[in-house]
């Protein structure tokens, strides 16, 4: 539940602290005093979108801080810890959670959860487990078929949730197969063209039979063949100098030097002679290698250079087509697999068609079970809400929840319509067209009260849920909110004394003389102060004796009801 909320520079509110606590809290105040800003501030704490227009004129930013009492263990505390925040245990199985939100006049916003900065999305995650907010816009949403279906599904509990989960799983399975099959059929011509092109590419690569690195080797070979005369002259000159074709040659000179050193009979010179002998052997080896090089050049000629260039051209065409020679070689493997896949189209179409039919059968069965679960829940919801409406000064009203075949979607194949017969003899009409504003307010409240019995929520916030009603109907709305507060925290922004009378905690927002609201202007009312505020709500005159008498009578109703 919400223990306390502090607002600063939000709308017309300069600063306000709202002590809320358990039970039923009514928030009243003059028009323009800032009552709705309480709901706006709460919305910010629940992760709703921040609007810089809500920042008080002249202020740099608006801030909202809240103190929540939450279970020490559970999804809320776990999500807080996941976000890096902490809850403060109170020793009774509950814990205190601090949350905050700020929005600057430029539109920048910040959020904090459990003492740590966090994305606003974390606040929205927590909201699902903390509070349900209802305002006049929610009454408008109740007019939509989707909202009516969601209300029924919430009331249906585990039975509907399980059936809906199984249906959604079957629906997603069927959709995935249908999309794949449709794509395959629609793209058949394109896939045929792809197969034809790929087959031609693979054939060209197989005909060329390239080897990895072959293009680099051929480039070096072509350069050598192109410079054959220069290379032959260089190799021949070196061979002549080393091999004895010229006088004197290196080998002869080295041999003569070796013999001279060996005749000296000196250990040092003998060692040097051995080194000279090694040089002679190396010179002979080099001369042999040069002879082989020259023989290779003699065998090569213009015809080999032409063959090399022709081969290089073939490989270059593959590189241009595929980016590199290795990519072309790799296509032989991947292309063959892709061709097998493309050539398998007919078999795949047949196989997917069978799979889709099987998935459709499973989907039909899941849809039927979901419809059955919703139909059973619809009967119970209609009876329970009709009973609630009697307690809300609509004794002859009868609610019907109709489940009929609708357009298939991820939520099922059912259209859900909430029909209202406001009095005896009236034909049930869709609540979207057959209910007045006041009746719609009470229908929404009755539905929420009934759903709370099977899907409890810690906190309910109602923003002028009593719009369009008054008199006895307003008294019954107040009484029902008080009953709801026995199991959940209830916060209601109201302009009706008949509703506020049943609150266990009455706060008023008072407009200061300059149009702002300070901390001292948000007060918890008791005794004579509360009677005066009730009188103001009734007549606009807080000191009217007749209004004060009526106010006391209304407050006595709460005491009697307790």
C-alpha positions as CSV (number, residue, x, y, z in Angstrom):
1,X,0.0,0.0,0.0
2,X,1.0,3.7,-0.3
3,X,2.0,5.0,3.1
4,X,2.9,8.5,2.1
5,X,3.4,10.6,-1.1
6,X,5.2,14.0,-1.4
7,X,4.7,16.3,-4.3
8,X,6.7,19.4,-5.3
9,X,6.1,21.8,-8.1
10,X,3.6,19.5,-9.8
11,X,0.8,21.4,-11.6
12,X,-0.6,24.0,-9.2
13,X,1.0,22.3,-6.2
14,X,4.1,23.9,-4.9
15,X,4.6,21.4,-2.1
16,X,2.3,18.9,-0.5
17,X,2.7,15.8,1.7
18,X,-0.2,13.3,1.7
19,X,-0.4,10.8,4.6
20,X,-2.4,8.0,3.1
21,X,-2.0,4.7,4.9
22,X,-4.5,1.7,4.9
23,X,-8.2,1.8,4.5
24,X,-10.3,4.2,2.4
25,X,-8.7,7.7,1.7
26,X,-10.9,10.4,0.2
27,X,-9.2,13.4,-1.4
28,X,-11.4,16.5,-1.8
29,X,-10.8,20.1,-2.6
30,X,-12.0,23.1,-4.6
31,X,-11.9,23.0,-8.3
32,X,-8.4,23.9,-9.5
33,X,-6.8,23.2,-6.1
34,X,-4.8,20.3,-7.5
35,X,-6.8,17.1,-6.6
36,X,-6.1,15.4,-9.9
37,X,-2.4,16.2,-9.6
38,X,-2.4,13.6,-6.8
39,X,-3.4,11.0,-9.4
40,X,-0.9,12.5,-11.9
41,X,1.9,12.2,-9.3
42,X,0.9,8.6,-8.5
43,X,1.0,7.9,-12.3
44,X,4.5,9.2,-12.4
45,X,5.5,6.8,-9.6
46,X,3.9,4.0,-11.5
47,X,6.1,4.6,-14.6
48,X,3.6,6.5,-16.7
49,X,4.9,8.9,-19.4
50,X,6.2,12.1,-17.9
51,X,4.9,15.4,-19.4
52,X,7.0,18.6,-18.9
53,X,3.7,20.5,-19.1
54,X,3.0,19.1,-15.6
55,X,5.9,21.1,-14.1
56,X,4.7,24.1,-12.1
57,X,5.1,27.4,-13.9
58,X,8.4,29.0,-13.0
59,X,9.9,25.8,-11.5
60,X,12.9,24.0,-12.9
61,X,11.5,20.5,-12.2
62,X,8.7,18.6,-10.6
63,X,9.4,15.8,-8.1
64,X,7.2,13.0,-6.7
65,X,8.4,10.7,-3.9
66,X,6.4,7.8,-2.5
67,X,6.7,5.4,0.5
68,X,5.2,2.0,-0.2
69,X,4.7,-0.8,2.2
70,X,5.3,-4.1,0.3
71,X,5.9,-7.7,1.2
72,X,9.5,-8.3,2.3
73,X,9.6,-11.3,0.0
74,X,7.8,-11.5,-3.3
75,X,7.9,-10.3,-6.9
76,X,8.0,-6.6,-5.9
77,X,11.0,-6.9,-3.6
78,X,12.7,-9.2,-6.1
79,X,12.2,-6.7,-9.0
80,X,13.6,-3.9,-6.8
81,X,16.7,-5.9,-6.0
82,X,17.2,-6.8,-9.7
83,X,17.2,-3.0,-10.4
84,X,19.9,-2.6,-7.8
85,X,17.6,-1.1,-5.1
86,X,16.8,-2.3,-1.6
87,X,13.7,-2.5,0.6
88,X,13.8,-1.7,4.3
89,X,12.4,-4.6,6.4
90,X,9.9,-3.6,9.1
91,X,10.1,-6.8,11.1
92,X,6.6,-8.0,10.4
93,X,7.0,-9.6,7.0
94,X,6.6,-6.3,5.3
95,X,9.2,-3.7,4.1
96,X,9.4,0.0,3.2
97,X,10.1,0.8,-0.4
98,X,11.1,4.3,-1.5
99,X,10.4,5.4,-5.0
100,X,10.8,8.7,-6.7
101,X,10.4,10.4,-10.1
102,X,11.4,13.9,-11.4
103,X,10.6,15.7,-14.6
104,X,12.4,18.9,-15.7
105,X,10.7,21.7,-17.5
106,X,12.8,20.7,-20.6
107,X,11.3,17.2,-20.5
108,X,14.2,15.2,-19.0
109,X,13.2,12.8,-16.4
110,X,14.7,10.6,-13.7
111,X,13.4,7.7,-11.6
112,X,14.7,6.0,-8.4
113,X,13.7,2.7,-6.9
114,X,14.8,1.6,-3.5
115,X,17.5,4.3,-3.2
116,X,19.0,3.7,-6.6
117,X,18.5,5.3,-10.0
118,X,16.5,3.1,-12.3
119,X,14.7,3.3,-15.7
120,X,11.0,4.4,-15.5
121,X,10.2,1.0,-17.0
122,X,11.1,-0.6,-13.6
123,X,8.4,1.5,-12.0
124,X,5.9,0.3,-14.6
125,X,6.9,-3.3,-13.9
126,X,6.2,-2.7,-10.2
127,X,2.8,-1.1,-11.0
128,X,1.3,-4.4,-12.2
129,X,1.7,-5.8,-8.7
130,X,0.9,-2.7,-6.7
131,X,-2.0,-0.7,-7.9
132,X,-5.0,-0.3,-10.3
133,X,-5.9,3.2,-11.3
134,X,-9.3,4.1,-12.6
135,X,-10.5,7.5,-13.9
136,X,-13.0,8.8,-16.3
137,X,-10.8,7.7,-19.2
138,X,-11.0,4.1,-17.9
139,X,-14.8,4.4,-18.1
140,X,-14.3,5.3,-21.8
141,X,-12.0,2.3,-22.2
142,X,-14.7,0.1,-20.7
143,X,-16.7,0.9,-23.8
144,X,-14.2,-1.0,-26.0
145,X,-14.6,-4.6,-26.8
146,X,-10.9,-5.3,-26.0
147,X,-11.3,-3.8,-22.5
148,X,-14.5,-5.9,-21.9
149,X,-12.7,-9.0,-22.9
150,X,-9.8,-8.3,-20.6
151,X,-12.2,-7.7,-17.7
152,X,-13.8,-11.1,-18.3
153,X,-10.4,-12.8,-18.6
154,X,-9.2,-11.3,-15.3
155,X,-12.4,-12.5,-13.6
156,X,-12.0,-16.0,-15.2
157,X,-8.9,-16.5,-13.1
158,X,-6.6,-19.6,-13.6
159,X,-9.1,-21.5,-15.8
160,X,-9.3,-18.7,-18.4
161,X,-5.6,-17.8,-18.1
162,X,-4.5,-21.4,-18.7
163,X,-6.9,-21.8,-21.7
164,X,-5.7,-18.5,-23.1
165,X,-2.1,-19.4,-22.6
166,X,-2.6,-22.7,-24.5
167,X,-4.5,-20.9,-27.2
168,X,-1.8,-18.3,-27.7
169,X,0.9,-21.0,-27.9
170,X,-1.1,-22.8,-30.5
171,X,-1.8,-19.6,-32.4
172,X,1.8,-18.5,-32.5
173,X,2.8,-22.0,-33.8
174,X,0.1,-21.9,-36.5
175,X,1.1,-18.4,-37.5
176,X,4.8,-19.3,-37.8
177,X,4.1,-22.2,-40.1
178,X,1.6,-20.2,-42.1
179,X,4.1,-17.3,-42.6
180,X,6.8,-19.8,-43.7
181,X,4.5,-21.5,-46.1
182,X,3.1,-18.3,-47.6
183,X,6.6,-16.9,-48.1
184,X,7.7,-20.2,-49.8
185,X,4.7,-20.1,-52.2
186,X,4.8,-16.4,-52.8
187,X,8.6,-16.4,-53.5
188,X,8.6,-19.6,-55.6
189,X,9.5,-17.7,-58.9
190,X,12.2,-15.8,-57.1
191,X,13.6,-18.9,-55.6
192,X,13.6,-20.6,-59.0
193,X,15.6,-17.7,-60.4
194,X,18.0,-17.9,-57.5
195,X,18.5,-21.7,-58.1
196,X,19.2,-21.1,-61.8
197,X,21.8,-18.4,-61.0
198,X,23.4,-20.4,-58.3
199,X,23.6,-23.5,-60.4
200,X,25.4,-21.4,-63.1
201,X,27.8,-20.0,-60.6
202,X,28.7,-23.4,-59.1
203,X,29.2,-24.8,-62.6
204,X,31.6,-22.0,-63.5
205,X,33.6,-22.5,-60.3
206,X,33.7,-26.3,-60.8
207,X,35.0,-25.8,-64.4
208,X,37.7,-23.5,-63.3
209,X,38.7,-25.8,-60.3
210,X,40.6,-23.0,-58.5
211,X,43.0,-23.8,-55.7
212,X,43.4,-21.6,-52.6
213,X,46.3,-19.1,-53.1
214,X,46.6,-20.0,-56.8
215,X,46.0,-16.4,-58.0
216,X,49.0,-15.2,-55.9
217,X,51.3,-17.8,-57.2
218,X,50.3,-17.1,-60.8
219,X,50.9,-13.4,-60.3
220,X,54.5,-14.1,-59.2
221,X,55.0,-16.5,-62.1
222,X,53.7,-14.0,-64.7
223,X,56.0,-11.3,-63.4
224,X,59.0,-13.7,-63.7
225,X,58.0,-14.7,-67.3
226,X,57.5,-11.1,-68.3
227,X,61.1,-10.2,-67.2
228,X,62.6,-13.4,-68.6
229,X,65.5,-11.8,-70.6
230,X,66.7,-9.7,-67.7
231,X,66.5,-12.7,-65.5
232,X,68.4,-14.9,-67.9
233,X,71.2,-12.4,-68.3
234,X,71.6,-11.9,-64.6
235,X,71.5,-15.7,-63.9
236,X,73.9,-16.5,-66.8
237,X,76.5,-13.8,-65.7
238,X,76.5,-15.1,-62.1
239,X,76.8,-18.7,-63.3
240,X,79.7,-17.9,-65.6
241,X,81.6,-16.2,-62.7
242,X,80.9,-19.1,-60.3
243,X,81.2,-22.1,-62.6
244,X,84.5,-21.6,-64.7
245,X,82.9,-20.3,-67.9
246,X,85.0,-17.2,-67.4
247,X,88.7,-16.8,-66.4
248,X,89.5,-16.7,-63.6
249,X,86.3,-18.2,-62.0
250,X,85.3,-18.1,-58.3
251,X,85.6,-21.8,-57.9
252,X,89.2,-22.0,-59.2
253,X,90.3,-19.0,-57.1
254,X,88.8,-20.5,-54.0
255,X,90.5,-23.9,-54.7
256,X,93.8,-22.2,-55.2
257,X,93.4,-20.2,-51.9
258,X,92.5,-23.4,-50.0
259,X,95.6,-25.3,-51.3
260,X,97.9,-22.4,-50.3
261,X,96.5,-22.4,-46.8
262,X,96.8,-26.1,-46.4
263,X,100.5,-26.1,-47.3
264,X,101.3,-23.6,-44.6
265,X,101.1,-26.3,-41.8
266,X,99.7,-23.7,-39.4
267,X,96.6,-24.6,-37.3
268,X,95.1,-21.1,-37.7
269,X,95.6,-21.1,-41.5
270,X,94.4,-24.7,-41.7
271,X,91.2,-23.7,-40.0
272,X,90.8,-20.8,-42.4
273,X,91.5,-23.2,-45.3
274,X,88.5,-25.3,-44.1
275,X,86.3,-22.3,-44.2
276,X,87.5,-21.4,-47.7
277,X,86.7,-25.0,-48.7
278,X,83.1,-24.5,-47.4
279,X,82.8,-21.4,-49.6
280,X,83.9,-23.4,-52.6
281,X,81.1,-26.0,-51.9
282,X,78.5,-23.2,-51.5
283,X,79.7,-21.6,-54.7
284,X,79.3,-24.9,-56.5
285,X,75.8,-25.4,-55.1
286,X,74.7,-21.9,-56.2
287,X,76.2,-22.5,-59.6
288,X,74.1,-25.7,-60.0
289,X,70.9,-23.9,-58.9
290,X,71.6,-21.1,-61.4
291,X,72.0,-23.7,-64.1
292,X,68.6,-25.3,-63.2
293,X,67.0,-21.8,-63.2
294,X,68.4,-21.1,-66.7
295,X,67.2,-24.4,-68.0
296,X,63.6,-23.6,-66.6
297,X,63.7,-20.3,-68.4
298,X,64.8,-21.9,-71.6
299,X,61.9,-24.3,-71.4
300,X,59.5,-21.5,-70.6
301,X,58.6,-19.1,-73.3
302,X,56.0,-16.7,-74.7
303,X,53.5,-19.6,-74.9
304,X,53.7,-20.3,-71.1
305,X,53.2,-16.6,-70.3
306,X,50.1,-16.6,-72.5
307,X,48.8,-19.7,-70.7
308,X,49.5,-18.1,-67.3
309,X,47.7,-14.9,-68.2
310,X,44.7,-16.8,-69.5
311,X,44.5,-18.7,-66.2
312,X,44.8,-15.5,-64.3
313,X,41.9,-14.0,-66.3
314,X,39.7,-16.9,-65.4
315,X,40.5,-16.6,-61.7
316,X,40.0,-12.8,-61.8
317,X,36.5,-13.3,-63.1
318,X,35.8,-15.5,-60.1
319,X,37.2,-12.9,-57.7
320,X,35.1,-10.1,-59.3
321,X,32.0,-12.3,-58.9
322,X,32.5,-13.5,-55.4
323,X,34.9,-11.0,-53.7
324,X,37.8,-13.4,-53.3
325,X,39.1,-16.7,-54.6
326,X,38.5,-18.4,-51.2
327,X,34.9,-17.1,-51.2
328,X,34.4,-18.7,-54.7
329,X,35.8,-22.0,-53.4
330,X,33.6,-21.8,-50.3
331,X,30.5,-21.4,-52.5
332,X,31.0,-24.9,-53.8
333,X,30.0,-26.2,-50.3
334,X,27.4,-23.6,-49.3
335,X,26.0,-23.3,-52.8
336,X,25.4,-27.1,-53.1
337,X,23.5,-27.1,-49.7
338,X,21.4,-24.1,-50.8
339,X,20.6,-25.7,-54.2
340,X,19.4,-28.8,-52.3
341,X,17.2,-26.6,-50.2
342,X,15.8,-24.7,-53.2
343,X,15.3,-27.9,-55.2
344,X,13.3,-29.2,-52.2
345,X,10.6,-26.6,-52.6
346,X,7.9,-29.0,-53.7
347,X,8.6,-31.4,-50.8
348,X,8.7,-28.5,-48.3
349,X,5.4,-27.0,-49.5
350,X,3.8,-30.4,-49.1
351,X,5.4,-30.9,-45.7
352,X,4.5,-27.4,-44.4
353,X,0.9,-27.8,-45.7
354,X,0.5,-30.9,-43.6
355,X,2.1,-29.2,-40.6
356,X,-0.2,-26.2,-40.9
357,X,-3.3,-28.4,-41.1
358,X,-2.2,-30.2,-37.9
359,X,-1.4,-26.9,-36.2
360,X,-4.8,-25.6,-37.2
361,X,-6.5,-28.6,-35.7
362,X,-4.7,-28.0,-32.4
363,X,-5.6,-24.3,-32.6
364,X,-9.3,-25.1,-33.2
365,X,-9.3,-27.2,-30.1
366,X,-7.5,-24.6,-28.0
367,X,-9.9,-21.9,-29.2
368,X,-13.0,-24.0,-28.3
369,X,-11.6,-24.6,-24.8
370,X,-11.0,-20.9,-24.4
371,X,-14.5,-20.0,-25.6
372,X,-15.9,-22.6,-23.2
373,X,-13.9,-21.2,-20.2
374,X,-14.9,-17.6,-21.1
375,X,-18.6,-18.6,-21.5
376,X,-18.6,-20.2,-18.0
377,X,-16.8,-17.2,-16.5
378,X,-19.2,-14.8,-18.3
379,X,-22.2,-16.3,-16.5
380,X,-20.6,-16.0,-13.1
381,X,-19.4,-12.5,-13.8
382,X,-22.8,-11.3,-15.0
383,X,-24.5,-12.7,-11.9
384,X,-21.9,-11.2,-9.5
385,X,-21.9,-7.8,-11.1
386,X,-25.7,-7.7,-11.2
387,X,-25.7,-8.4,-7.5
388,X,-23.2,-5.5,-6.9
389,X,-25.3,-3.1,-9.0
390,X,-28.3,-3.8,-6.7
391,X,-26.0,-2.6,-3.8
392,X,-25.1,0.5,-5.9
393,X,-28.7,1.8,-6.1
394,X,-29.5,0.0,-9.4
395,X,-31.9,-2.6,-8.0
396,X,-33.6,-3.5,-11.3
397,X,-30.4,-3.5,-13.4
398,X,-29.3,-6.7,-15.0
399,X,-25.9,-7.2,-16.6
400,X,-25.2,-9.8,-19.3
401,X,-21.8,-10.8,-20.6
402,X,-22.1,-12.2,-24.1
403,X,-19.4,-14.3,-25.7
404,X,-19.8,-14.6,-29.4
405,X,-17.7,-15.7,-32.4
406,X,-15.3,-12.9,-33.5
407,X,-12.2,-12.1,-35.5
408,X,-9.3,-14.4,-34.8
409,X,-6.4,-12.8,-33.0
410,X,-3.7,-13.7,-30.4
411,X,-6.4,-13.2,-27.7
412,X,-8.8,-15.8,-29.1
413,X,-11.7,-16.0,-31.5
414,X,-14.3,-14.5,-29.2
415,X,-16.0,-11.1,-29.0
416,X,-17.0,-10.2,-25.5
417,X,-19.8,-7.7,-25.0
418,X,-21.0,-6.4,-21.7
419,X,-24.8,-5.6,-22.0
420,X,-26.8,-3.6,-19.5
421,X,-30.5,-3.7,-18.9
422,X,-30.9,-0.7,-16.5
423,X,-34.5,-1.4,-15.5
424,X,-37.1,-4.1,-15.8
425,X,-38.4,-4.7,-19.2
426,X,-35.5,-2.9,-21.0
427,X,-33.7,-4.8,-23.7
428,X,-30.1,-5.5,-22.9
429,X,-27.9,-3.0,-24.8
430,X,-24.2,-2.7,-25.1
431,X,-22.8,-0.8,-22.2
432,X,-21.0,1.4,-24.7
433,X,-24.4,2.7,-25.9
434,X,-26.9,1.9,-23.3
435,X,-25.4,3.3,-20.1
436,X,-25.3,6.9,-18.9
437,X,-22.2,8.4,-17.4
438,X,-23.4,7.7,-13.9
439,X,-24.5,4.1,-14.7
440,X,-21.1,3.5,-16.4
441,X,-19.3,4.7,-13.3
442,X,-21.2,2.2,-11.2
443,X,-20.8,-0.6,-13.7
444,X,-17.1,-0.1,-13.7
445,X,-16.9,0.0,-9.9
446,X,-19.1,-3.1,-9.6
447,X,-16.9,-5.0,-12.1
448,X,-13.7,-4.0,-10.3
449,X,-15.1,-5.0,-6.9
450,X,-16.1,-8.4,-8.3
451,X,-12.8,-9.0,-10.0
452,X,-10.9,-8.0,-6.9
453,X,-12.5,-11.0,-5.2
454,X,-10.6,-13.4,-7.5
455,X,-7.7,-11.2,-8.6
456,X,-6.9,-9.0,-5.6
457,X,-4.9,-5.8,-6.0
458,X,-3.2,-4.1,-3.0
459,X,-4.3,-0.6,-4.0
460,X,-7.1,0.9,-6.0
461,X,-7.1,4.5,-7.1
462,X,-10.3,6.1,-8.3
463,X,-10.2,9.5,-10.0
464,X,-13.8,10.9,-9.8
465,X,-15.3,7.5,-10.3
466,X,-18.5,9.1,-9.0
467,X,-18.9,11.4,-12.0
468,X,-22.5,11.7,-13.2
469,X,-24.1,10.4,-10.0
470,X,-25.5,11.8,-6.8
471,X,-28.0,11.3,-4.0
472,X,-28.7,7.7,-2.9
473,X,-26.5,6.3,-5.7
474,X,-23.5,8.3,-4.4
475,X,-24.1,7.0,-0.9
476,X,-24.1,3.4,-2.2
477,X,-20.9,4.1,-4.2
478,X,-19.2,5.4,-1.0
479,X,-20.5,2.4,1.0
480,X,-19.1,0.0,-1.7
481,X,-15.7,1.7,-1.7
482,X,-15.6,1.3,2.1
483,X,-16.3,-2.4,1.7
484,X,-13.6,-2.7,-0.9
485,X,-11.2,-1.0,1.5
486,X,-11.6,-3.8,4.0
487,X,-9.4,-6.0,1.8
488,X,-7.4,-3.4,-0.3
489,X,-6.2,0.1,0.1
490,X,-8.6,2.5,-1.7
491,X,-7.8,6.1,-2.7
492,X,-10.6,8.2,-4.3
493,X,-10.5,11.7,-5.6
494,X,-14.1,12.9,-5.3
495,X,-16.3,15.9,-5.3
496,X,-19.2,14.2,-3.5
497,X,-19.7,14.4,0.2
498,X,-21.8,11.2,0.0
499,X,-18.7,9.3,-1.1
500,X,-16.2,11.1,1.2
501,X,-18.3,10.4,4.2
502,X,-17.3,6.7,4.1
503,X,-13.6,7.4,4.1
504,X,-11.5,6.4,7.1
505,X,-8.9,9.0,6.1
506,X,-10.1,12.4,4.6
507,X,-7.5,14.7,3.0
508,X,-8.3,18.0,1.5
509,X,-6.3,20.1,-0.9
510,X,-6.8,23.8,-0.3
511,X,-6.1,26.5,-2.8
512,X,-4.0,29.4,-1.4
513,X,-4.7,33.0,-2.1
514,X,-2.1,33.2,-4.9
515,X,-3.3,30.0,-6.5
516,X,-0.5,27.8,-5.2
517,X,-0.7,25.0,-2.6
518,X,1.8,24.6,0.2
519,X,2.5,21.7,2.6
520,X,0.2,23.2,5.2
521,X,-2.7,23.3,2.7
522,X,-2.9,19.5,2.4
523,X,-4.5,18.4,5.6
524,X,-6.0,15.4,7.2
525,X,-9.5,16.3,8.4
526,X,-11.2,15.3,11.6
527,X,-14.0,16.5,13.7
528,X,-15.4,19.9,13.0
529,X,-12.9,20.5,10.1
530,X,-14.2,17.4,8.3
531,X,-17.8,18.4,8.9
532,X,-17.1,21.9,7.4
533,X,-15.5,20.3,4.3
534,X,-18.4,18.0,3.9
535,X,-20.8,20.9,4.2
536,X,-18.8,22.8,1.5
537,X,-19.1,19.8,-0.8
538,X,-22.9,19.6,-0.2
539,X,-23.8,23.3,-0.5
540,X,-20.6,25.3,-1.3
541,X,-21.0,26.9,2.2
542,X,-18.8,25.4,4.9
543,X,-20.6,27.3,7.7
544,X,-24.2,26.5,6.6
545,X,-26.0,25.0,9.6
546,X,-28.3,23.0,7.3
547,X,-25.3,21.7,5.3
548,X,-23.4,20.9,8.6
549,X,-26.4,18.9,9.8
550,X,-26.5,16.9,6.6
551,X,-22.8,16.4,6.8
552,X,-23.1,14.9,10.3
553,X,-25.8,12.6,9.1
554,X,-23.6,11.3,6.3
555,X,-20.7,10.8,8.7
556,X,-23.1,8.8,11.0
557,X,-23.8,6.5,8.1
558,X,-20.2,5.4,8.0
559,X,-20.2,4.9,11.8
560,X,-23.4,2.8,11.6
561,X,-21.9,0.8,8.6
562,X,-18.8,0.1,10.6
